[in-house]
């Protein structure tokens, strides 16, 4: 399975939902909580061009946020991206 990283903030309901979806699928992930870390958040924004969290990476590639993650799951393509099928 490819490595999964998720950049979050505690105050973000979409971050909670993304982590729940991954956990329900049994996917291990590394969470980077950016709450109170404006420099790290700014560096992530420069890296990806995205201004919001969650930002989810699979195998080092940005797949997007919760909407994109759930769309991959709904379409049946998430397992393929994770390398589990």
C-alpha positions in Angstrom: 0.0 0.0 0.0 1.2 3.5 -0.8 2.0 5.9 2.0 -0.8 8.3 2.9 -0.3 11.7 4.4 -3.0 14.1 5.4 -2.5 17.7 6.4 -5.2 18.9 8.8 -6.4 21.5 11.3 -8.3 20.6 14.5 -11.1 23.1 13.6 -11.7 21.5 10.2 -14.8 19.2 9.8 -13.7 18.0 6.4 -10.4 16.9 8.0 -12.4 14.8 10.5 -14.4 13.3 7.7 -11.3 12.4 5.6 -9.7 10.7 8.6 -12.9 8.8 9.3 -13.1 7.6 5.7 -9.5 6.4 5.7 -9.8 4.8 9.1 -13.0 3.0 8.1 -11.1 1.5 5.1 -8.3 0.4 7.4 -5.8 2.7 5.7 -2.9 3.8 7.8 -1.9 7.5 7.4 0.4 10.0 8.8 -1.4 13.2 10.0 0.3 16.5 10.0 -1.7 18.8 12.3 -1.1 22.4 11.2 -3.1 24.0 14.0 -1.1 26.9 15.4 1.7 26.4 12.8 1.3 29.3 10.3 4.8 28.9 8.8 4.2 25.2 8.0 0.7 26.0 6.6 2.2 28.7 4.4 4.9 26.3 3.2 2.3 23.8 2.3 0.3 26.4 0.4 3.4 27.3 -1.6 4.1 23.7 -2.3 0.6 22.8 -3.6 -1.1 26.0 -4.5 -4.0 25.0 -2.3 -5.2 27.3 0.5 -7.4 24.8 2.4 -7.1 21.6 4.4 -7.3 18.7 4.4 -4.7 18.1 1.8 -4.2 14.4 1.2 -1.2 12.8 -0.5 -1.1 9.2 -1.7 2.4 8.0 -2.6 3.7 11.6 -2.4 1.1 12.8 -4.9 -1.6 15.4 -3.9 -5.0 13.9 -4.6 -6.9 16.8 -3.1 -9.1 17.2 -0.1 -12.1 15.4 1.3 -14.2 15.9 -1.7 -11.7 14.4 -4.0 -11.0 11.5 -1.6 -14.6 10.7 -1.3 -15.1 10.9 -5.0 -12.3 8.4 -5.5 -14.0 6.1 -3.0 -17.4 6.5 -4.5 -16.1 5.7 -8.0 -14.2 2.6 -6.8 -10.8 4.1 -7.7 -9.4 4.8 -4.2 -8.2 1.2 -3.7 -6.4 1.4 -7.0 -4.7 4.7 -6.0 -3.7 3.2 -2.7 -2.2 0.2 -4.5 -4.4 -2.3 -2.7 -6.0 -3.7 -5.9 
